[in-house]
Amino acid sequence: MTKNKGPKPDDRSDNVEKLREQVVNTIENLEEAHKTLQMNLPEEQKEAIRAKNRRREEAIAAKREEIRDEYAFQQKQGETHS
């Protein structure tokens, strides 16, 4: 039986890399969806894809902002530990 020793320390050292991977994956999904739109699909299905792409574009913008914030945090942490 393991004892709970409290919460793990907040390790944010790889957050920027994880966020970048999420952005890349979302961009790849967006590009695939654009290709799918070229297919002969019902307009209702195409509109659903377009709506999802709009949400993907919003998510990409939000993740990029999060990357900037996280990078700034890491730079600030580096200054305080130097």
DAQUI-V91215 format. One record per backbone hydrogen bond with DSSP energy under -0.5 kcal/mol. CO is the residue of the C=O (numbers start at 1). NH is the residue of the N-H. E is the energy in kcal/mol with one decimal. If there is no record, write none. Layout:
co: [CO:CO]
nh: [NH:NH]
e: [E:E]
This chain:
co: [3:9:10:12:14:15:16:17:18:19:20:21:22:23:24:25:26:27:28:29:30:31:32:33:34:35:36:39:42:42:43:44:45:46:47:48:49:50:51:52:53:54:55:56:57:58:59:60:61:62:63:64:65:66:67:68:69:70:71:72:73:74:75:76:77:79]
nh: [5:11:12:15:18:19:20:21:22:23:24:25:26:27:28:29:30:31:32:33:34:35:36:37:38:38:39:41:45:46:47:48:49:50:51:52:53:54:55:56:57:58:59:60:61:62:63:64:65:66:67:68:69:70:71:72:73:74:75:76:77:78:79:80:81:82]
e: [-0.7:-1.1:-0.9:-1.5:-2.3:-2.8:-2.5:-2.2:-2.0:-2.2:-2.6:-2.6:-2.3:-2.6:-2.4:-2.2:-2.3:-2.6:-2.3:-2.2:-2.1:-1.8:-2.2:-1.9:-0.5:-1.3:-1.7:-1.5:-0.5:-2.1:-2.5:-1.7:-2.0:-2.6:-2.4:-2.2:-2.5:-2.1:-1.9:-2.3:-2.7:-2.1:-2.4:-2.6:-2.1:-2.3:-2.8:-2.4:-1.9:-2.2:-2.5:-2.1:-2.4:-2.9:-2.9:-2.3:-2.3:-2.6:-2.4:-2.4:-2.6:-2.3:-1.7:-1.7:-1.3:-0.6]
